[in-house]
Amino acid sequence: MAAMRAEAPPGTIRDGLRDIRAGIRSWPVWWTLTWYSMRSQYRRTYVGPWWMTLQQVIFVAGLSVVFGLLFKQDLQTFVPYVAIGFIAFSWMTGMIQGGAQSIVSNAASIKTTPGPLSVFALRTFASSTLQFLHDAVVIVAVVIIFRVQITWSVVLVPVALVLIAVNGVAGALWLGPLCARYRDVGELTSSVVRVLFFLTPVFWVTSDLSQTARLALQVWNPIAYFLEFLRAPLLGQMPSLATIVGAFAITAVNVLVGVLYFSRARDRLAYWL
C-alpha cells in the first residue's frame, strides 16, 4: 500500500500566479476590510487613526532633538532627515512584521473560507500603507516648515514608493507561509526588525561614517537601499547609482522568491495551521 501523504503536494507556479491575479482583482474586498478594521480599532476616539500619526510626530521630535544634539547636527536639515527616514522605515517594517503573521493570524479564514490566499498578503500591505498615507502628512509638513529645497530628483519618489509596495507584497507572499510552516521564523523576524532600527540610517547619517563602517552597516541591509531611494529625492538629493541598482535587484529577487515559494506552499497552508 502506498504511504498516506500528511499534506498536499507542492503547488504549481501557474496556480500561484492565478491566485495572485485573483487576489489583486479582489482589491475592493481587502482594501475595504482593512479600512473598516482600522476604523473599528479607533472607535469612540476623537482623533481616530491620527493617534498613530501623533505618536510618530512625538517620537520623531524626540529622536531629532536627542540625536541631533548628541551628533551635533543642524536641526534644520536633521529633522527632515529623521522624519522621512523614521516614517518610511515604519512603513517597511510594518509590512515585514504584518507579512510574517499574515497567514497564522488568519488561520480560521483560510480553513473555512474559499478564495485566493494572496488576499492576506495584500491586506497586510493595505493596512501598513493606510497608516503610511496618514503619516505622509507629517513628511509634507516637515518639508514645508523646514524649507527643504525640492529638485527635479523628486520624480523618483513615485518609483521608490512602487518598489517599496511591491517588495511589501512579495515579502508577505513568502514570509507568511514560511512563518506558518516554521513558527520560530516569526519570532526571529520580530527580533531582527527591532535590531534593524539601529543598523539602518534612520537617525544617523551615513556621510558621518568611515567607508568601512558604511559598507558594514549598509551593503547587506535591504531596507537601507529603499530608505535612501525614497528619502534622498525628498531632501532634494539624487540617490546614488548603487542605491538605485541595489533597490531594483533586491526587488527582482524578492518577487521571484515570493512567487515561487507562495506557489509551492499555498496548497499546504491549511495543513500547517
C-alpha positions, 0 to 999 in steps of 0.5 A: 500500500502506498504511504498516506501523504500528511499534506498536499503536494507542492503547488504549481507556479501557474496556480500561484500566479492565478491566485495572485491575479485573483487576489489583486482583482479582489482589491475592493474586498481587502482594501475595504476590510482593512479600512473598516478594521482600522476604523473599528480599532479607533472607535469612540476616539476623537482623533481616530487613526491620527493617534498613530500619526501623533505618536510618530510626530512625538517620537520623531521630535524626540529622536531629532532633538536627542540625536541631533544634539548628541551628533551635533547636527543642524536641526534644520536639515536633521529633522527632515532627515529623521522624519522621512527616514523614521516614517518610511522605515515604519512603513517597511517594517510594518509590512515585514512584521504584518507579512510574517503573521499574515497567514497564522493570524488568519488561520480560521479564514483560510480553513473555512473560507474559499478564495485566493490566499494572496488576499492576506498578503495584500491586506497586510500591505493595505493596512501598513500603507493606510497608516503610511498615507496618514503619516505622509502628512507629517513628511509634507509638513516637515518639508514645508516648515523646514524649507527643504529645497525640492529638485527635479530628483523628486520624480523618483519618489513615485518609483521608490514608493512602487518598489517599496509596495511591491517588495511589501507584497512579495515579502508577505507572499513568502514570509507568511507561509514560511512563518506558518510552516516554521513558527520560530521564523516569526519570532526571529523576524520580530527580533531582527526588525527591532535590531534593524532600527539601529543598523539602518540610517534612520537617525544617523547619517551615513556621510558621518561614517568611515567607508568601512563602517558604511559598507558594514552597516549598509551593503547587506541591509535591504531596507537601507537601499529603499530608505535612501531611494525614497528619502534622498529625492525628498531632501532634494538629493539624487540617490546614488547609482548603487542605491538605485541598482541595489533597490531594483535587484533586491526587488527582482529577487524578492518577487521571484522568491515570493512567487515561487515559494507562495506557489509551492506552499499555498496548497499546504497552508491549511495543513500547517495551521 
